[in-house]
Amino acid sequence: MSEKVIADSLAQLQKRSSSKWRFYPSDILPLPVAEMDFQIAEPIKAALHDLVERSDTGYLGPIPELKENFSGFANRKWNWILDPEQVRIACDVGVGVIEVLRTFMSVGDKLMINTPVYNNFFTWINELKLTKVEVPLKREGMHFTLDMAGIEAAYKSGVKAHLLCNPHNPVGTVYTKLELMQIAELADKYDVIVISDEIHAPLTFSNTTFIPFLAASDFSKKVGITVTSASKAFNLAGLKCATIVAQDPKLNAMLDTMPESVHFRASLFGAIADAVAYKSGDTWLDGVIATLDENRRLVADLLKAKVPEIKYRIPDCSYLAWLDVSELNLGENPAAHFIEKGKVAFNPGHTYGADYSQFVRLNFGTSPEIITDSIGRILNSL
Ligand SMILES: Cc1ncc(COP(=O)(O)O)c(C=O)c1O
């Protein structure tokens, strides 16, 4: 069994300067913002120390090791064969998606998303003045998955691109190969480009298999562009680097028209850290997954014992728990209630889609003590 990665103490965490630990006053326990509370992998720390020691702090130039190492990681983890030449660099996943959309779409064009979904999908659409087409996920109990009939109807109605969250934040669904093949075939039929945000993929638990969209079928290679980063799985978001991958010559010809600045706006620190993560991060990653596996079950056990009214499905990937708190009858904004009455912060459900105000998202990428405290604070707030 892999050695678990242990979270820092609350006192250590409160000294962090990242968004999660700066946003709220110290009496509020913060469990929003998708950052983890662990120490980062030793090989990444060493590489960053080395850059600083040598004052190697300039602009990002050619970075073939990142492209090669991502290709190696994708092959090792997911049997996805890709040529390092097909890997491009961007500043982060948000910027990568925006630059890809800018290349293929014009103001007013229709972009499909599947709600509830990562809140910044909405801000990216607004930034580019695109027309949002929501095809909500189908819900069976607490299991959310793609609504193929709804997707086909929307594709038929003139959707130009589909921003897929694969695996899906916040519901924690890892899509099957069959589902991805169906999407790809439909996209080919209706001339839709699929942009697959795969930032959570390396954190897939062993009970399911993550399939990269581009590895699903020949159709997926024809219609798909993947945007991803090591930043979520290895906790490197502040370092700023992501990768964009397309395997179809026509799509790559379009991506070649992106400004050169898309590459050099990424940071040297981020690119080196991602390169090291993909090459030398497997042991640490296994340890994090072992820890998160225990944490996702701990959330279930605590809710069952303390607040059984809250509905939760143990997610198949990552460190986000999507909680249906509707039975608690907390009014329009349950997350605001938990901050005010329980001194505990989660992400409010309505930011993932208008119909999800009775949900909150809890980040369990932390210690069992903090998770336990957070559920205790929910209970105290009632
Ligand atoms: C699905 C998804 N995409 C993108 C991001 C943000 O990535 P970045 O910081 O690289 O823009 C997140 C962050 O939580 C996310 O969950």
The ligand as an SDF file (V2000), in Angstrom:
LIG
                    3D

 16 16  0  0  0  0  0  0  0  0999 V2000
  -12.6890   21.7580  -13.6040 C   0  0  0  0  0  0  0  0  0  0  0  0
  -11.7050   22.8340  -13.2940 C   0  0  0  0  0  0  0  0  0  0  0  0
  -11.0910   23.4840  -14.2950 N   0  0  0  0  0  0  0  0  0  0  0  0
  -10.1940   24.4530  -14.0590 C   0  0  0  0  0  0  0  0  0  0  0  0
   -9.8710   24.8210  -12.7650 C   0  0  0  0  0  0  0  0  0  0  0  0
   -8.9120   25.9400  -12.5420 C   0  0  0  0  0  0  0  0  0  0  0  0
   -7.7150   25.6710  -13.1610 O   0  0  0  0  0  0  0  0  0  0  0  0
   -6.6380   26.8150  -13.3450 P   0  0  0  0  0  0  0  0  0  0  0  0
   -6.3170   27.3450  -11.9990 O   0  0  0  0  0  0  0  0  0  0  0  0
   -5.5010   26.0970  -13.9900 O   0  0  0  0  0  0  0  0  0  0  0  0
   -7.2640   27.8330  -14.2540 O   0  0  0  0  0  0  0  0  0  0  0  0
  -10.4740   24.1760  -11.6910 C   0  0  0  0  0  0  0  0  0  0  0  0
  -10.1540   24.5710  -10.3170 C   0  0  0  0  0  0  0  0  0  0  0  0
  -10.6860   24.0950   -9.3630 O   0  0  0  0  0  0  0  0  0  0  0  0
  -11.4110   23.1580  -11.9590 C   0  0  0  0  0  0  0  0  0  0  0  0
  -12.0280   22.4980  -10.9760 O   0  0  0  0  0  0  0  0  0  0  0  0
  1  2  1  0
  2  3  1  0
  2 15  2  0
  3  4  2  0
  4  5  1  0
  5  6  1  0
  5 12  2  0
  6  7  1  0
  7  8  1  0
  8  9  2  0
  8 10  1  0
  8 11  1  0
 12 13  1  0
 12 15  1  0
 13 14  2  0
 15 16  1  0
M  END
$$$$
